[in-house]
């Protein structure tokens, strides 16, 4: 283990020690979130897996424990599709501070019909964006109690080609699953950048950073049974795609760096080095449509109304 510094290159295989840290990874029981949690656990940190499925969380904890000696991993029951449950979930964490939350959990639907959350919100927008927006409000005191708390929002390469329709944010008039997914991830990313602007204006010590995994395929992902199994045949067939994209273990690298690296700054975007699709993590320029402060402010106001949340999200008001 070593302490990262500007004079020493970041090494995804030799992460800095974080034995005194506590991290929450939403959706940490599967996919990108699992590998984020596994890599963070290897730093010695306490890692909470935010998941509504206790059995899947248990399988993920067992897998991490088998690969990381002395791993300190816990399950935090969490259902982002049920906004009324979030306050109790955070209260049940028994934490006095939280060094970082990784807003990773997400729903991706490929086909109709349009589905809704328990609160009546379109499922992808309601879970991916509104659930994390509301969760941030309840985590704000814990993040503020840490010496340098961090909110790391996991976006998607798919958000680059989408634009928000804030007159119909929940796709009630024209529902197309893949477009709705891309817009939900764009909303998350715009939220992450706007949150940092508001935190800086308030003089908060908490940072908000956005990261994305690039192109991350199951077929290029190393097996972690029973959480994920990739057959030799699947890996062989996926090798040509590996020239452009990567597996989910590597997809976790930008997110882990955004969580751990002391040189990361609020408002930054982190992703894979090669065309934003694969490779080692790097600091990327923020696309213009994600940096639009007017759109982000309007999204923020809409999100407050839909979640019944105060505009300051529990952080000091500006």
C-alpha atoms as one frame of an Amber mdcrd trajectory, in Angstrom:
protein
   0.000   0.000   0.000   1.110   3.552  -0.625  -0.239   7.060  -0.335  -1.068
   8.551  -3.716   0.707  11.785  -4.573   1.246  13.938  -7.662   4.777  12.565
  -7.947   3.740   8.904  -8.142   1.531   7.462 -10.879  -1.780   5.919  -9.853
  -1.576   2.138  -9.884  -4.911   0.317 -10.164  -3.255  -2.801  -8.713  -1.681
  -1.049  -5.707  -4.305   1.167  -4.149  -3.635   3.491  -1.216  -4.504   2.277
   2.262  -7.916   3.401   3.503  -8.100   1.460   6.763  -9.719   4.356   8.594
 -12.379   4.971   5.921 -16.010   3.924   5.535 -17.555   3.662   2.058 -21.070
   2.898   0.830 -21.533   1.417  -2.650 -25.129   1.310  -3.828 -25.734  -1.784
  -5.921 -22.485  -3.217  -4.576 -23.733  -6.786  -4.857 -23.387  -7.128  -8.664
 -21.903  -5.723 -11.869 -19.650  -2.679 -11.726 -20.682  -2.057  -8.124 -19.395
  -5.455  -7.012 -15.921  -4.785  -8.419 -15.882  -1.276  -6.926 -16.676  -2.823
  -3.550 -14.081  -5.590  -3.960 -11.345  -3.103  -4.857 -12.276  -0.715  -2.042
 -12.323  -3.610   0.441  -8.727  -4.411  -0.528  -7.666  -1.018   0.880  -8.697
  -2.054   4.394 -11.765   0.202   4.432 -15.160  -0.740   5.820 -17.403  -1.197
   2.768 -21.195  -1.223   2.929 -23.068  -2.912   0.092 -26.317  -1.046  -0.460
 -28.743  -3.644  -1.791 -32.408  -4.557  -1.423 -31.618  -8.282  -1.908 -30.060
  -9.815   1.203 -29.210 -13.097  -0.526 -27.325 -11.396  -3.358 -25.551  -9.126
  -0.878 -24.549 -12.193   1.144 -23.121 -13.883  -1.947 -21.142 -10.747  -2.805
 -19.766 -10.462   0.736 -18.700 -14.108   0.660 -16.986 -13.622  -2.699 -15.130
 -10.520  -1.521 -14.154 -12.263   1.713 -12.698 -15.185  -0.249 -10.513 -12.854
  -2.331  -9.603 -10.130   0.168  -7.995 -11.239   3.418  -9.595  -9.523   6.400
 -12.239  -7.786   4.268 -14.627  -5.671   6.316 -17.829  -5.751   4.258 -21.393
  -5.262   5.491 -24.853  -5.260   3.940 -27.002  -2.135   4.168 -30.611  -2.934
   3.156 -31.444  -0.238   0.607 -34.243   0.156  -1.949 -33.757   3.243  -4.107
 -37.112   2.643  -5.787 -38.895   3.301  -2.468 -38.080   6.842  -1.375 -39.989
   6.521   1.906 -37.600   3.764   3.046 -34.346   5.677   2.665 -34.281   7.609
   5.946 -34.769   4.432   7.976 -32.144   2.628   5.914 -29.541   5.301   6.672
 -30.523   5.369  10.347 -30.010   1.608  10.415 -26.418   1.927   9.203 -25.242
   2.821  12.738 -22.549   5.075  11.248 -21.237   8.273  12.794 -19.597   9.367
   9.531 -19.254   8.283   5.913 -16.127   9.022   3.882 -17.751   8.401   0.501
 -20.892   7.129  -1.136 -20.676   5.643  -4.619 -24.009   6.207  -6.358 -23.782
   3.135  -8.576 -27.027   1.139  -8.376 -29.167   1.275 -11.470 -31.942  -0.251
 -13.520 -31.592  -0.709 -17.293 -34.606  -1.890 -19.306 -34.397  -2.843 -22.972
 -38.062  -3.326 -23.798 -41.480  -1.884 -22.920 -43.733  -1.706 -20.993 -43.018
   1.434 -19.012 -42.683   0.493 -15.336 -42.978   2.621 -12.203 -41.471   2.681
  -8.715 -43.463   2.403  -5.498 -43.709   6.199  -5.591 -45.179   6.268  -9.103
 -42.005   7.434 -10.874 -40.749   5.916 -14.126 -38.567   3.056 -12.931 -35.192
   4.036 -14.435 -35.443   7.782 -13.772 -36.949   7.085 -10.344 -34.283   4.595
  -9.267 -31.149   5.774 -11.039 -31.586   9.507 -10.469 -34.345  10.319  -7.974
 -33.389   7.501  -5.592 -29.794   8.696  -5.389 -30.869  12.340  -5.206 -33.047
  11.587  -2.176 -30.458   9.269  -0.606 -27.892  12.078  -0.691 -30.178  14.155
   1.524 -30.188  11.491   4.265 -26.450  10.840   3.953 -25.520  14.545   4.090
 -24.908  14.664   7.878 -22.687  11.552   7.736 -20.707  12.860   4.761 -20.304
  16.260   6.428 -19.025  14.555   9.595 -16.132  12.968   7.682 -12.881  14.957
   7.316 -13.297  15.066   3.527 -16.513  13.344   2.462 -17.141  12.444  -1.169
 -20.167  11.776  -3.364 -19.126   9.745  -6.417 -21.876   9.499  -9.012 -21.536
   6.726 -11.581 -22.662   7.875 -15.009 -22.631   6.170 -18.380 -21.071   6.648
 -21.795 -24.663   6.409 -23.079 -25.429   9.800 -21.542 -23.168  11.558 -24.053
 -25.695  11.183 -26.864 -28.807  12.078 -24.848 -30.449  15.360 -23.853 -32.848
  15.893 -20.969 -36.511  16.695 -21.601 -37.455  18.453 -18.398 -40.996  19.024
 -19.649 -41.382  15.235 -19.580 -38.565  13.914 -17.354 -40.357  10.620 -16.697
 -41.123   9.736 -20.310 -44.893   9.735 -19.879 -45.570  10.901 -23.455 -42.926
   9.048 -25.462 -41.368   6.088 -23.680 -38.359   4.473 -25.346 -36.473   2.272
 -22.862 -32.917   2.803 -24.082 -33.413   6.548 -24.435 -35.020   6.737 -20.993
 -32.063   4.860 -19.532 -29.559   7.227 -21.166 -31.511  10.227 -19.903 -31.638
   8.807 -16.372 -27.840   8.470 -16.389 -27.463  11.965 -17.846 -29.660  13.265
 -15.032 -27.378  11.549 -12.523 -24.282  13.120 -14.053 -25.817  16.609 -14.231
 -26.808  16.181 -10.584 -23.248  15.249  -9.623 -21.796  18.366 -11.248 -24.508
  20.656  -9.871 -24.093  19.191  -6.385 -20.428  20.129  -6.419 -21.223  23.683
  -7.529 -23.617  24.019  -4.609 -21.209  22.446  -2.123 -18.435  24.826  -3.192
 -20.755  27.832  -2.898 -21.690  26.710   0.615 -18.043  26.239   1.642 -18.601
  22.533   2.361 -15.716  20.107   2.811 -17.674  17.462   0.869 -16.752  16.924
  -2.784 -18.960  15.657  -5.600 -17.227  13.772  -8.425 -18.623  11.981 -11.485
 -17.126   8.831 -13.019 -18.121   6.302 -15.645 -16.900   2.783 -16.547 -16.706
   3.216 -20.320 -17.701   0.122 -22.260 -17.881  -2.746 -19.766 -19.100  -6.164
 -20.927 -20.055  -9.208 -18.855 -18.251 -11.440 -21.363 -14.928  -9.686 -20.689
 -15.423  -9.710 -16.919 -13.469 -12.156 -14.716 -15.614 -14.737 -12.932 -16.650
 -14.226  -9.341 -18.932 -17.207  -8.667 -21.721 -17.149  -7.705 -21.938 -13.390
  -8.258 -20.791 -13.627 -11.881 -19.540 -16.470 -14.055 -17.917 -16.031 -17.467
 -17.292 -19.226 -19.409 -14.069 -19.695 -21.427 -16.184 -19.741 -24.582 -17.786
 -16.397 -23.754 -14.407 -14.825 -23.111 -12.989 -16.233 -26.338 -15.879 -14.909
 -28.422 -15.552 -11.483 -26.772 -11.818 -11.076 -27.450 -12.283  -8.941 -30.627
 -14.531  -6.553 -28.659 -11.718  -6.229 -26.120  -9.894  -3.975 -28.564 -12.494
  -1.264 -27.874 -14.138  -2.109 -24.548 -13.308  -3.959 -21.331 -14.703  -6.019
 -18.478 -16.396  -4.718 -15.371 -13.349  -5.186 -13.147 -11.508  -2.606 -15.276
 -14.689  -0.547 -15.588 -14.538  -0.055 -11.824 -11.100   1.597 -11.978 -12.204
   5.203 -12.718 -14.858   4.982 -10.002 -12.403   3.653  -7.421  -9.903   6.368
  -8.289 -12.607   9.033  -8.002 -13.343   7.646  -4.534  -9.789   7.263  -3.211
  -7.326   9.580  -4.937  -6.587  12.621  -2.733  -5.685  14.615  -5.858  -9.185
  14.272  -7.322 -11.124  17.542  -7.207 -14.822  18.237  -6.934 -16.679  18.699
 -10.210 -14.306  16.449 -12.149 -15.257  13.636 -14.540 -13.243  10.404 -14.550
 -13.372   7.619 -17.130 -11.197   5.148 -19.078  -8.222   6.565 -20.950  -8.796
   5.162 -24.469 -11.661   6.996 -26.178 -13.555   6.960 -22.890 -14.235   3.248
 -23.437 -11.355   1.226 -22.008  -8.017   1.514 -20.224  -6.588   3.130 -17.119
  -8.557   5.916 -15.406  -8.075   9.523 -16.418  -9.574  12.940 -15.751 -11.822
  13.823 -18.715 -13.249  17.142 -19.918 -16.913  17.537 -19.001 -19.175  17.505
 -22.093 -20.896  20.838 -22.684 -24.440  19.533 -22.219 -23.494  18.068 -18.829
 -21.970  21.350 -17.672 -25.028  23.513 -18.494 -25.781  25.214 -15.185 -29.248
  26.399 -16.230 -30.379  22.902 -17.198 -28.864  21.456 -14.017 -30.611  24.050
 -11.833 -33.946  23.225 -13.463 -33.330  19.486 -13.030 -32.490  20.136  -9.382
 -35.770  22.003  -8.827 -37.778  19.258 -10.550 -36.010  16.595  -8.487 -36.751
  18.414  -5.231 -40.457  18.514  -6.080 -40.616  14.858  -7.145 -38.756  13.616
  -4.055 -40.152  16.113  -1.539 -36.610  17.157  -0.664 -35.224  20.526   0.460
 -33.067  22.298  -2.118 -29.960  22.175   0.104 -30.225  18.358   0.466 -29.273
  18.578   4.112 -25.940  20.291   3.412 -25.382  23.897   4.555 -27.650  26.174
   2.508 -26.021  28.776   0.305
